[in-house]
């Protein structure tokens, strides 16, 4: 299988790193020279990488094409490219399926939502609509969740927008510890391990439901109950849901 990436930003790079850590059989990966630093890094790291001079060359040489450019760039370039007979996997968030099909005259198109940690072959990957080839690739890189209704996939795009906010919790808590005299390395290690353990525990106990985890992590008048009450009092979670709704609206347009 020959893969092609139009756009070589963070997500494309993460997918490629994940692929080469997996046992997916790849003959060649063709990439764009648009981001020269990333392109050179990938070519220097992996012998199966080839940098192409233009996007049409990538399409012509690969059987599966990943679109990994920003929405404005996608709207600008896609009409001028020929994807006939190719499988196209779009990673472009706000170009919907109908608009994508109007720009790309190919019968085999889907959208996917991978996140940067795909390079470690972990995490969920949304595919919409179901696509055999996309599933074959992504099933080697994480947990594939397939949905056939694009409107449902918008919910996953919205929730994926919480990465930076999640990491800011790590960042704020680490800085709080450092201000109180801990070494930065100690604070960083503690916070990273704390949230790793919480995430792993949530994954292992997902079948009992998150409501139960919230309940089980509190004791009457305990510290966890205090923090949860204070956050609810300032409507922290209501504001979180409002942000989700605001992001969701971008995909309905």
C-alpha positions in Angstrom: 0.0 0.0 0.0 1.2 3.5 -0.9 0.0 6.4 1.2 0.1 10.1 0.4 -0.2 13.1 2.7 -1.3 16.5 1.5 -0.1 18.7 4.3 2.7 17.7 6.7 1.6 19.3 10.0 1.4 17.9 13.5 -1.4 15.4 12.8 0.1 14.0 9.6 3.4 13.6 11.3 1.8 11.9 14.3 0.0 9.4 12.0 3.2 8.6 10.1 5.1 8.0 13.3 2.3 5.7 14.5 2.3 3.8 11.2 6.0 3.1 11.4 5.6 1.9 15.0 2.9 -0.5 13.9 3.0 -3.7 11.8 1.0 -2.1 9.0 2.5 -3.1 5.7 3.5 0.1 3.7 5.5 0.2 0.5 6.0 4.0 0.4 4.6 7.2 2.0 4.6 10.3 -0.2 4.5 13.6 1.6 4.3 17.3 0.8 7.2 19.7 1.0 5.0 22.4 2.3 6.4 22.2 5.9 10.0 21.7 5.0 11.3 21.1 8.6 8.8 18.3 9.3 9.2 16.8 5.8 13.0 16.7 6.2 12.7 15.2 9.7 10.4 12.4 8.4 12.5 11.6 5.4 15.6 11.5 7.5 13.9 9.2 10.0 12.2 6.7 7.7 13.6 5.3 4.4 10.1 4.7 2.9 9.3 8.4 2.9 9.5 10.4 -0.3 9.0 14.1 -0.6 7.0 15.2 -3.7 7.3 18.5 -5.4 3.6 19.1 -5.7 0.2 17.8 -4.4 -0.9 16.2 -7.7 2.3 14.1 -7.7 1.4 12.8 -4.3 -2.1 11.8 -5.5 -0.8 10.2 -8.7 1.7 8.0 -6.8 -0.4 6.9 -3.8 -3.5 4.8 -3.6 -4.7 6.3 -0.3 -4.6 10.1 0.2 -4.8 11.8 3.6 -6.0 15.5 3.5 -4.2 17.1 6.4 -4.4 20.8 5.6 -6.3 23.7 7.3 -9.9 24.4 6.1 -8.9 27.6 4.2 -6.1 25.8 2.4 -8.4 22.9 1.6 -11.0 25.1 0.1 -8.3 26.8 -2.0 -6.5 23.7 -3.4 -8.9 20.8 -3.7 -10.8 22.0 -6.8 -7.6 22.0 -8.7 -6.6 18.4 -8.0 -7.7 15.1 -9.5 -8.4 12.3 -7.1 -10.0 9.9 -9.6 -9.9 6.3 -8.4 -8.2 7.1 -5.1 -9.3 6.5 -1.5 -9.5 9.9 0.2 -9.4 10.3 4.0 -10.0 13.9 5.1 -8.7 15.1 8.4 -10.1 18.6 7.7 -12.4 19.5 10.5 -14.9 22.1 9.1 -15.2 21.0 5.4 -18.3 18.8 5.6 -18.9 15.6 3.6 -21.2 17.3 1.1 -18.7 20.1 0.3 -15.8 17.6 0.2 -17.6 15.5 -2.4 -18.3 18.5 -4.5 -14.6 19.3 -4.6 -13.3 15.8 -4.9 -14.7 13.6 -7.6 -14.0 10.2 -6.0 -16.4 7.6 -4.8 -14.3 6.4 -1.9 -14.2 9.3 0.6 -14.4 9.4 4.4 -13.5 11.8 7.2 -11.4 10.8 10.2 -10.6 12.3 13.6 -7.2 11.2 14.8 -5.5 13.1 17.6 -1.7 13.7 18.1 -1.2 10.8 20.5 -2.0 8.5 17.6 1.8 8.5 17.2 1.9 6.2 20.3 -0.9 4.1 18.8 -3.4 5.0 21.5 -6.7 6.8 21.7 -9.9 6.9 19.8 -10.1 7.5 16.0 -13.5 8.4 14.5 -14.2 7.4 10.9 -17.3 8.7 9.1 -18.8 7.1 7.0 -17.6 3.5 7.5 -14.6 2.8 5.2 -12.9 -0.5 4.9 -9.4 0.9 3.9 -9.5 3.6 6.6 -10.4 1.1 9.2 -7.6 -1.2 8.1 -5.1 1.6 8.6 -6.4 3.2 11.7 -7.1 -0.1 13.5 -3.4 -0.5 13.8 -3.1 2.9 15.4 -5.8 3.1 18.1 -9.4 2.4 18.9 -11.6 2.8 15.7 -15.1 4.1 16.2 -17.2 4.1 13.0 -20.3 6.3 12.5 -22.3 6.6 9.4 -24.2 9.8 10.1 -22.0 12.9 9.7 -24.1 14.9 12.2 -23.1 12.4 14.9 -19.4 12.8 14.1 -19.6 16.5 14.8 -20.0 15.6 18.5 -16.6 13.9 18.4 -15.0 16.8 16.7 -16.3 19.1 19.4 -15.0 16.9 22.3 -11.6 16.6 20.6 -11.2 20.4 21.1 -10.6 19.9 24.8 -7.0 18.7 24.5 -5.4 22.1 25.2 -7.8 22.7 28.1 -7.0 19.4 29.6 -3.3 20.0 29.4 -3.8 23.4 31.0 -5.1 21.6 34.1 -1.7 19.8 34.2 0.1 23.0 33.6 -1.8 25.0 36.2 -1.5 22.3 38.9 2.2 21.9 38.2 2.8 25.6 38.5 0.8 25.7 41.8 3.1 23.0 43.2 6.2 24.8 42.1 5.1 28.0 43.7 4.8 26.1 47.0 8.4 24.9 46.9 8.5 21.7 44.9 11.1 21.2 42.2 9.6 21.5 38.8 10.7 17.9 37.9 8.9 16.6 41.0 5.8 18.5 40.3 5.7 17.5 36.6 6.3 13.9 37.4 3.6 13.8 40.1 0.9 15.6 38.0 1.6 13.4 34.9 1.5 10.2 36.9 -1.6 11.3 38.8 -3.6 12.0 35.7 -2.2 8.9 33.9 -3.4 6.8 36.8 -6.8 8.5 36.8 -7.2 8.0 33.0 -6.2 4.3 33.2 -8.5 3.7 36.1 -11.4 5.3 34.2 -10.6 3.1 31.1 -10.5 -0.1 33.2 -13.7 0.8 35.0 -15.6 2.4 32.0 -18.3 -0.3 32.2 -19.5 0.8 35.6 -20.1 4.4 34.3 -18.5 7.7 35.1 -21.3 8.7 37.5 -20.2 5.9 39.7 -16.5 6.9 39.5 -17.5 10.5 40.5 -19.4 9.1 43.5 -16.8 6.6 44.5 -14.0 9.2 44.5 -15.7 11.3 47.2 -16.1 10.9 50.9 -18.7 13.0 53.0 -17.1 16.4 53.7 -13.9 15.1 52.1 -11.4 17.0 49.9 -12.7 15.7 46.6 -16.2 16.6 47.5 -15.1 20.1 48.5 -13.3 20.8 45.2 -16.2 19.3 43.1 -18.7 21.5 45.0 -16.6 24.6 44.5 -16.2 24.0 40.8 -19.9 23.3 40.4 -20.7 26.5 42.3 -18.8 28.6 39.8 -20.5 26.7 37.0 -17.2 25.2 35.7 -18.9 22.2 34.1 -21.8 24.3 32.7 -19.2 26.6 31.0 -17.4 23.5 29.7 -20.7 22.3 28.1 -21.3 25.8 26.7 -17.9 25.6 25.0 -18.7 22.2 23.5 -21.9 23.6 22.1 -20.1 26.6 20.6 -17.6 24.4 18.9 -20.3 22.1 17.7 -22.1 25.0 15.9 -19.0 25.4 13.7 -19.6 22.0 12.2 -23.3 22.5 11.5 -22.7 25.4 9.1 
